[in-house]
Amino acid sequence: MLGVVTAASTVFLCLPLQAHAQVQVSDDAAVVENQTKFFEQFRFHMNAAKIAGGDQVFQWDADIGGDVDLIDYGQGRVNFLANMETILGEEFRAFDPNQNNYTLDGFASIRLGASEVAATFHHVSRHFSDRPKSRPIDWNMIGLQFLHRQDVGRVRTDFGARGFVTVQRSFVDYENEVGGHGRVRFPLTNRTALLVNGEVVSVGVDGSIFGRQRLFGGRLESGVRFTGDGLALELFTALERRIDADAIRRETRTWVLFGFRLLSLD
Protein backbone atom coordinates (compact mmCIF):
# COMPACT_ATOMS: atom_id res chain seq x y z
CA MET A 1 0.00 0.00 0.00
CA LEU A 2 1.95 3.15 0.77
CA GLY A 3 2.01 4.71 -1.93
CA VAL A 4 3.46 7.60 -7.52
CA VAL A 5 5.65 7.35 -11.09
CA THR A 6 3.70 3.71 -7.12
CA ALA A 7 2.83 3.65 -6.28
CA ALA A 8 3.38 2.51 -7.19
CA SER A 9 3.23 1.95 -9.19
CA THR A 10 3.88 3.65 -4.89
CA VAL A 11 5.60 4.53 -9.29
CA PHE A 12 8.02 7.29 -9.88
CA LEU A 13 6.95 8.10 -13.38
CA CYS A 14 4.42 10.53 -12.00
CA LEU A 15 3.40 9.38 -8.58
CA PRO A 16 5.04 9.51 -5.20
CA LEU A 17 6.68 6.24 -4.55
CA GLN A 18 4.53 5.17 -1.72
CA ALA A 19 2.15 4.52 -3.50
CA HIS A 20 3.38 4.77 -4.77
CA ALA A 21 0.34 3.14 -4.63
CA GLN A 22 1.77 -0.28 -4.38
CA VAL A 23 -0.19 -3.27 -3.20
CA GLN A 24 1.02 -5.17 -0.17
CA VAL A 25 0.99 -8.92 0.30
CA SER A 26 -2.30 -9.86 1.88
CA ASP A 27 -2.23 -10.79 5.56
CA ASP A 28 -3.17 -14.41 4.92
CA ALA A 29 -0.63 -14.88 2.12
CA ALA A 30 1.13 -17.63 4.05
CA VAL A 31 -2.11 -19.58 4.56
CA VAL A 32 -3.49 -21.22 1.45
CA GLU A 33 -7.18 -22.17 1.67
CA ASN A 34 -9.38 -23.91 -0.86
CA GLN A 35 -12.43 -21.75 -0.22
CA THR A 36 -12.99 -18.93 -2.72
CA LYS A 37 -13.67 -15.56 -1.07
CA PHE A 38 -14.96 -12.31 -2.53
CA PHE A 39 -14.00 -8.76 -1.43
CA GLU A 40 -12.23 -10.19 1.60
CA GLN A 41 -9.65 -7.44 2.20
CA PHE A 42 -9.55 -3.71 1.50
CA ARG A 43 -6.69 -1.29 2.16
CA PHE A 44 -7.08 2.51 2.15
CA HIS A 45 -4.60 5.38 2.30
CA MET A 46 -4.75 9.18 2.32
CA ASN A 47 -1.67 11.37 2.67
CA ALA A 48 -0.47 14.91 2.19
CA ALA A 49 3.06 16.31 2.24
CA LYS A 50 4.70 19.72 2.06
CA ILE A 51 7.36 19.94 -0.65
CA ALA A 52 10.40 21.77 0.74
CA GLY A 53 12.38 23.72 -1.81
CA GLY A 54 9.68 23.57 -4.48
CA ASP A 55 8.76 26.39 -6.84
CA GLN A 56 5.35 27.98 -7.52
CA VAL A 57 4.15 24.81 -9.22
CA PHE A 58 5.28 22.29 -6.59
CA GLN A 59 4.30 23.13 -3.02
CA TRP A 60 2.11 20.25 -1.83
CA ASP A 61 1.62 16.61 -2.80
CA ALA A 62 -1.57 14.73 -1.82
CA ASP A 63 -2.80 11.19 -2.49
CA ILE A 64 -5.95 9.24 -1.84
CA GLY A 65 -6.58 5.67 -2.90
CA GLY A 66 -6.91 2.05 -1.98
CA ASP A 67 -6.93 -1.50 -3.22
CA VAL A 68 -9.32 -4.40 -2.81
CA ASP A 69 -8.99 -8.16 -3.21
CA LEU A 70 -11.85 -8.85 -5.61
CA ILE A 71 -11.42 -12.61 -5.46
CA ASP A 72 -9.22 -14.73 -3.22
CA TYR A 73 -9.00 -18.25 -4.59
CA GLY A 74 -6.65 -19.66 -1.97
CA GLN A 75 -3.68 -20.17 -4.27
CA GLY A 76 -3.74 -16.44 -5.10
CA ARG A 77 -6.00 -13.43 -5.57
CA VAL A 78 -7.31 -10.89 -8.04
CA ASN A 79 -6.63 -7.34 -6.84
CA PHE A 80 -7.69 -3.89 -8.07
CA LEU A 81 -5.98 -0.62 -7.05
CA ALA A 82 -6.96 3.00 -7.71
CA ASN A 83 -5.05 6.12 -6.67
CA MET A 84 -5.47 9.83 -7.35
CA GLU A 85 -2.59 12.22 -6.75
CA THR A 86 -2.98 16.01 -6.69
CA ILE A 87 -0.07 18.43 -6.96
CA LEU A 88 -0.67 21.90 -5.52
CA GLY A 89 1.32 25.06 -6.05
CA GLU A 90 0.79 28.75 -5.38
CA GLU A 91 0.83 30.13 -8.91
CA PHE A 92 -2.70 31.64 -8.87
CA ARG A 93 -3.72 31.23 -5.22
CA ALA A 94 -2.35 29.99 -1.91
CA PHE A 95 -3.45 26.40 -2.57
CA ASP A 96 -3.58 25.99 -6.34
CA PRO A 97 -4.17 22.44 -7.67
CA ASN A 98 -2.36 22.17 -11.00
CA GLN A 99 -1.94 18.43 -11.68
CA ASN A 100 -4.05 15.33 -11.14
CA ASN A 101 -2.47 11.94 -11.78
CA TYR A 102 -4.54 8.77 -11.84
CA THR A 103 -3.26 5.22 -11.41
CA LEU A 104 -5.30 2.07 -12.03
CA ASP A 105 -3.71 -1.34 -11.45
CA GLY A 106 -5.02 -4.85 -11.61
CA PHE A 107 -3.29 -8.16 -11.01
CA ALA A 108 -3.84 -11.88 -10.60
CA SER A 109 -1.35 -13.62 -8.33
CA ILE A 110 -0.05 -17.01 -7.28
CA ARG A 111 1.05 -17.48 -3.68
CA LEU A 112 4.41 -19.05 -2.88
CA GLY A 113 4.44 -19.27 0.90
CA ALA A 114 4.72 -15.71 2.24
CA SER A 115 5.37 -14.39 -1.28
CA GLU A 116 3.27 -13.69 -4.35
CA VAL A 117 4.02 -13.53 -8.08
CA ALA A 118 1.45 -11.42 -9.91
CA ALA A 119 0.68 -10.76 -13.57
CA THR A 120 -0.09 -7.04 -13.60
CA PHE A 121 -1.79 -4.38 -15.74
CA HIS A 122 -0.66 -0.83 -14.90
CA HIS A 123 -2.29 2.39 -16.18
CA VAL A 124 -1.33 6.01 -15.49
CA SER A 125 -2.97 9.15 -16.88
CA ARG A 126 -1.95 12.75 -16.16
CA HIS A 127 -4.24 15.78 -16.20
CA PHE A 128 -4.00 19.51 -15.53
CA SER A 129 -6.27 21.39 -13.13
CA ASP A 130 -7.71 24.74 -14.33
CA ARG A 131 -5.24 24.68 -17.22
CA PRO A 132 -5.62 23.74 -20.89
CA LYS A 133 -4.33 20.39 -22.18
CA SER A 134 -4.35 19.83 -25.93
CA ARG A 135 -3.40 16.14 -25.95
CA PRO A 136 -3.75 13.08 -23.72
CA ILE A 137 -0.83 12.05 -21.50
CA ASP A 138 -1.10 8.42 -20.44
CA TRP A 139 0.42 4.97 -20.76
CA ASN A 140 -0.44 1.31 -20.18
CA MET A 141 2.04 -1.35 -19.08
CA ILE A 142 1.91 -5.07 -18.44
CA GLY A 143 4.36 -7.24 -16.54
CA LEU A 144 5.12 -9.14 -13.37
CA GLN A 145 5.40 -8.23 -9.70
CA PHE A 146 7.00 -10.13 -6.86
CA LEU A 147 5.68 -9.34 -3.36
CA HIS A 148 6.97 -10.67 -0.06
CA ARG A 149 5.94 -10.02 3.53
CA GLN A 150 7.67 -11.49 6.55
CA ASP A 151 7.61 -10.78 10.26
CA VAL A 152 10.99 -11.14 11.95
CA GLY A 153 10.07 -11.24 15.60
CA ARG A 154 7.97 -8.11 16.03
CA VAL A 155 9.52 -6.37 13.02
CA ARG A 156 7.25 -6.22 9.95
CA THR A 157 8.95 -6.27 6.53
CA ASP A 158 7.49 -5.84 3.04
CA PHE A 159 9.58 -6.12 -0.11
CA GLY A 160 8.72 -6.17 -3.77
CA ALA A 161 10.09 -5.97 -7.30
CA ARG A 162 8.43 -5.33 -10.65
CA GLY A 163 9.16 -5.41 -14.35
CA PHE A 164 6.77 -3.86 -16.91
CA VAL A 165 6.76 -3.20 -20.64
CA THR A 166 4.69 -0.50 -22.34
CA VAL A 167 1.84 -1.62 -24.58
CA GLN A 168 0.24 1.81 -25.22
CA ARG A 169 1.42 5.40 -24.69
CA SER A 170 0.37 8.95 -25.49
CA PHE A 171 2.86 11.88 -25.38
CA VAL A 172 5.44 9.93 -23.36
CA ASP A 173 8.53 7.99 -24.42
CA TYR A 174 8.45 5.23 -21.79
CA GLU A 175 9.22 1.74 -23.11
CA ASN A 176 9.67 -0.26 -19.91
CA GLU A 177 10.02 0.02 -16.15
CA VAL A 178 11.87 -1.98 -13.53
CA GLY A 179 11.83 -1.18 -9.84
CA GLY A 180 11.68 -2.36 -6.30
CA HIS A 181 10.51 -1.26 -2.87
CA GLY A 182 11.08 -2.12 0.76
CA ARG A 183 9.26 -1.20 3.97
CA VAL A 184 10.38 -2.04 7.49
CA ARG A 185 8.43 -1.29 10.67
CA PHE A 186 10.22 -1.41 14.04
CA PRO A 187 7.72 -1.49 16.94
CA LEU A 188 8.40 0.68 19.97
CA THR A 189 5.20 -0.08 21.90
CA ASN A 190 1.93 -1.82 21.05
CA ARG A 191 0.73 1.37 19.33
CA THR A 192 3.90 3.08 18.05
CA ALA A 193 6.62 2.08 15.60
CA LEU A 194 9.48 3.51 13.60
CA LEU A 195 9.30 3.32 9.80
CA VAL A 196 11.93 3.07 7.07
CA ASN A 197 10.63 2.90 3.49
CA GLY A 198 12.50 3.00 0.21
CA GLU A 199 11.92 2.59 -3.50
CA VAL A 200 13.98 2.72 -6.69
CA VAL A 201 12.81 2.81 -10.31
CA SER A 202 14.47 2.76 -13.71
CA VAL A 203 12.53 3.67 -16.85
CA GLY A 204 13.66 2.79 -20.34
CA VAL A 205 12.74 5.31 -23.05
CA ASP A 206 12.56 5.58 -26.83
CA GLY A 207 15.44 7.96 -27.54
CA SER A 208 14.09 8.89 -30.96
CA ILE A 209 11.14 10.79 -29.43
CA PHE A 210 12.68 13.28 -26.99
CA GLY A 211 16.36 12.39 -27.30
CA ARG A 212 16.64 11.03 -23.76
CA GLN A 213 18.36 8.04 -22.20
CA ARG A 214 17.22 5.70 -19.40
CA LEU A 215 15.72 7.57 -16.44
CA PHE A 216 16.27 6.87 -12.73
CA GLY A 217 14.22 7.84 -9.70
CA GLY A 218 13.77 6.88 -6.08
CA ARG A 219 12.50 7.73 -2.65
CA LEU A 220 13.82 7.22 0.89
CA GLU A 221 11.43 7.78 3.76
CA SER A 222 11.56 7.58 7.54
CA GLY A 223 8.93 8.29 10.14
CA VAL A 224 6.84 7.14 13.05
CA ARG A 225 3.55 5.24 13.07
CA PHE A 226 0.72 5.55 15.60
CA THR A 227 -1.83 2.71 15.55
CA GLY A 228 -5.38 3.50 16.61
CA ASP A 229 -8.41 1.30 16.98
CA GLY A 230 -9.61 1.78 13.41
CA LEU A 231 -6.85 3.61 11.51
CA ALA A 232 -3.11 4.21 11.62
CA LEU A 233 -1.39 7.60 11.38
CA GLU A 234 2.13 7.94 9.97
CA LEU A 235 4.27 11.08 10.15
CA PHE A 236 7.17 11.00 7.70
CA THR A 237 10.08 12.80 6.10
CA ALA A 238 11.15 11.77 2.62
CA LEU A 239 13.86 12.50 0.06
CA GLU A 240 12.55 11.91 -3.45
CA ARG A 241 13.95 11.99 -6.97
CA ARG A 242 10.93 12.09 -9.27
CA ILE A 243 10.98 11.33 -12.96
CA ASP A 244 9.07 13.82 -15.12
CA ALA A 245 7.60 15.77 -12.23
CA ASP A 246 6.26 18.23 -14.82
CA ALA A 247 4.29 16.40 -17.51
CA ILE A 248 5.19 18.91 -20.25
CA ARG A 249 8.75 19.94 -19.45
CA ARG A 250 9.78 16.35 -18.62
CA GLU A 251 12.19 17.34 -15.85
CA THR A 252 13.49 15.07 -13.11
CA ARG A 253 13.20 16.89 -9.79
CA THR A 254 14.69 16.16 -6.36
CA TRP A 255 13.01 17.45 -3.21
CA VAL A 256 12.36 16.86 0.48
CA LEU A 257 8.86 16.23 1.80
CA PHE A 258 7.29 16.46 5.27
CA GLY A 259 3.89 14.87 5.61
CA PHE A 260 1.31 12.59 7.20
CA ARG A 261 -0.52 9.48 6.07
CA LEU A 262 -3.79 7.91 7.22
CA LEU A 263 -4.24 4.27 6.34
CA SER A 264 -6.25 1.21 7.24
CA LEU A 265 -4.85 -1.29 9.70
CA ASP A 266 -2.93 -4.33 8.42
C-alpha positions in Angstrom: 0.0 0.0 0.0 1.9 3.2 0.8 2.0 4.7 -1.9 3.5 7.6 -7.5 5.7 7.4 -11.1 3.7 3.7 -7.1 2.8 3.7 -6.3 3.4 2.5 -7.2 3.2 1.9 -9.2 3.9 3.6 -4.9 5.6 4.5 -9.3 8.0 7.3 -9.9 6.9 8.1 -13.4 4.4 10.5 -12.0 3.4 9.4 -8.6 5.0 9.5 -5.2 6.7 6.2 -4.6 4.5 5.2 -1.7 2.2 4.5 -3.5 3.4 4.8 -4.8 0.3 3.1 -4.6 1.8 -0.3 -4.4 -0.2 -3.3 -3.2 1.0 -5.2 -0.2 1.0 -8.9 0.3 -2.3 -9.9 1.9 -2.2 -10.8 5.6 -3.2 -14.4 4.9 -0.6 -14.9 2.1 1.1 -17.6 4.0 -2.1 -19.6 4.6 -3.5 -21.2 1.5 -7.2 -22.2 1.7 -9.4 -23.9 -0.9 -12.4 -21.7 -0.2 -13.0 -18.9 -2.7 -13.7 -15.6 -1.1 -15.0 -12.3 -2.5 -14.0 -8.8 -1.4 -12.2 -10.2 1.6 -9.7 -7.4 2.2 -9.5 -3.7 1.5 -6.7 -1.3 2.2 -7.1 2.5 2.2 -4.6 5.4 2.3 -4.7 9.2 2.3 -1.7 11.4 2.7 -0.5 14.9 2.2 3.1 16.3 2.2 4.7 19.7 2.1 7.4 19.9 -0.6 10.4 21.8 0.7 12.4 23.7 -1.8 9.7 23.6 -4.5 8.8 26.4 -6.8 5.4 28.0 -7.5 4.2 24.8 -9.2 5.3 22.3 -6.6 4.3 23.1 -3.0 2.1 20.3 -1.8 1.6 16.6 -2.8 -1.6 14.7 -1.8 -2.8 11.2 -2.5 -5.9 9.2 -1.8 -6.6 5.7 -2.9 -6.9 2.0 -2.0 -6.9 -1.5 -3.2 -9.3 -4.4 -2.8 -9.0 -8.2 -3.2 -11.9 -8.8 -5.6 -11.4 -12.6 -5.5 -9.2 -14.7 -3.2 -9.0 -18.3 -4.6 -6.6 -19.7 -2.0 -3.7 -20.2 -4.3 -3.7 -16.4 -5.1 -6.0 -13.4 -5.6 -7.3 -10.9 -8.0 -6.6 -7.3 -6.8 -7.7 -3.9 -8.1 -6.0 -0.6 -7.0 -7.0 3.0 -7.7 -5.0 6.1 -6.7 -5.5 9.8 -7.3 -2.6 12.2 -6.7 -3.0 16.0 -6.7 -0.1 18.4 -7.0 -0.7 21.9 -5.5 1.3 25.1 -6.0 0.8 28.7 -5.4 0.8 30.1 -8.9 -2.7 31.6 -8.9 -3.7 31.2 -5.2 -2.3 30.0 -1.9 -3.4 26.4 -2.6 -3.6 26.0 -6.3 -4.2 22.4 -7.7 -2.4 22.2 -11.0 -1.9 18.4 -11.7 -4.0 15.3 -11.1 -2.5 11.9 -11.8 -4.5 8.8 -11.8 -3.3 5.2 -11.4 -5.3 2.1 -12.0 -3.7 -1.3 -11.4 -5.0 -4.9 -11.6 -3.3 -8.2 -11.0 -3.8 -11.9 -10.6 -1.4 -13.6 -8.3 -0.1 -17.0 -7.3 1.1 -17.5 -3.7 4.4 -19.0 -2.9 4.4 -19.3 0.9 4.7 -15.7 2.2 5.4 -14.4 -1.3 3.3 -13.7 -4.4 4.0 -13.5 -8.1 1.5 -11.4 -9.9 0.7 -10.8 -13.6 -0.1 -7.0 -13.6 -1.8 -4.4 -15.7 -0.7 -0.8 -14.9 -2.3 2.4 -16.2 -1.3 6.0 -15.5 -3.0 9.2 -16.9 -2.0 12.7 -16.2 -4.2 15.8 -16.2 -4.0 19.5 -15.5 -6.3 21.4 -13.1 -7.7 24.7 -14.3 -5.2 24.7 -17.2 -5.6 23.7 -20.9 -4.3 20.4 -22.2 -4.3 19.8 -25.9 -3.4 16.1 -25.9 -3.7 13.1 -23.7 -0.8 12.0 -21.5 -1.1 8.4 -20.4 0.4 5.0 -20.8 -0.4 1.3 -20.2 2.0 -1.4 -19.1 1.9 -5.1 -18.4 4.4 -7.2 -16.5 5.1 -9.1 -13.4 5.4 -8.2 -9.7 7.0 -10.1 -6.9 5.7 -9.3 -3.4 7.0 -10.7 -0.1 5.9 -10.0 3.5 7.7 -11.5 6.5 7.6 -10.8 10.3 11.0 -11.1 11.9 10.1 -11.2 15.6 8.0 -8.1 16.0 9.5 -6.4 13.0 7.3 -6.2 9.9 9.0 -6.3 6.5 7.5 -5.8 3.0 9.6 -6.1 -0.1 8.7 -6.2 -3.8 10.1 -6.0 -7.3 8.4 -5.3 -10.7 9.2 -5.4 -14.4 6.8 -3.9 -16.9 6.8 -3.2 -20.6 4.7 -0.5 -22.3 1.8 -1.6 -24.6 0.2 1.8 -25.2 1.4 5.4 -24.7 0.4 9.0 -25.5 2.9 11.9 -25.4 5.4 9.9 -23.4 8.5 8.0 -24.4 8.4 5.2 -21.8 9.2 1.7 -23.1 9.7 -0.3 -19.9 10.0 0.0 -16.1 11.9 -2.0 -13.5 11.8 -1.2 -9.8 11.7 -2.4 -6.3 10.5 -1.3 -2.9 11.1 -2.1 0.8 9.3 -1.2 4.0 10.4 -2.0 7.5 8.4 -1.3 10.7 10.2 -1.4 14.0 7.7 -1.5 16.9 8.4 0.7 20.0 5.2 -0.1 21.9 1.9 -1.8 21.0 0.7 1.4 19.3 3.9 3.1 18.0 6.6 2.1 15.6 9.5 3.5 13.6 9.3 3.3 9.8 11.9 3.1 7.1 10.6 2.9 3.5 12.5 3.0 0.2 11.9 2.6 -3.5 14.0 2.7 -6.7 12.8 2.8 -10.3 14.5 2.8 -13.7 12.5 3.7 -16.9 13.7 2.8 -20.3 12.7 5.3 -23.0 12.6 5.6 -26.8 15.4 8.0 -27.5 14.1 8.9 -31.0 11.1 10.8 -29.4 12.7 13.3 -27.0 16.4 12.4 -27.3 16.6 11.0 -23.8 18.4 8.0 -22.2 17.2 5.7 -19.4 15.7 7.6 -16.4 16.3 6.9 -12.7 14.2 7.8 -9.7 13.8 6.9 -6.1 12.5 7.7 -2.7 13.8 7.2 0.9 11.4 7.8 3.8 11.6 7.6 7.5 8.9 8.3 10.1 6.8 7.1 13.1 3.6 5.2 13.1 0.7 5.5 15.6 -1.8 2.7 15.5 -5.4 3.5 16.6 -8.4 1.3 17.0 -9.6 1.8 13.4 -6.8 3.6 11.5 -3.1 4.2 11.6 -1.4 7.6 11.4 2.1 7.9 10.0 4.3 11.1 10.1 7.2 11.0 7.7 10.1 12.8 6.1 11.2 11.8 2.6 13.9 12.5 0.1 12.6 11.9 -3.4 13.9 12.0 -7.0 10.9 12.1 -9.3 11.0 11.3 -13.0 9.1 13.8 -15.1 7.6 15.8 -12.2 6.3 18.2 -14.8 4.3 16.4 -17.5 5.2 18.9 -20.3 8.8 19.9 -19.4 9.8 16.3 -18.6 12.2 17.3 -15.8 13.5 15.1 -13.1 13.2 16.9 -9.8 14.7 16.2 -6.4 13.0 17.4 -3.2 12.4 16.9 0.5 8.9 16.2 1.8 7.3 16.5 5.3 3.9 14.9 5.6 1.3 12.6 7.2 -0.5 9.5 6.1 -3.8 7.9 7.2 -4.2 4.3 6.3 -6.2 1.2 7.2 -4.8 -1.3 9.7 -2.9 -4.3 8.4 
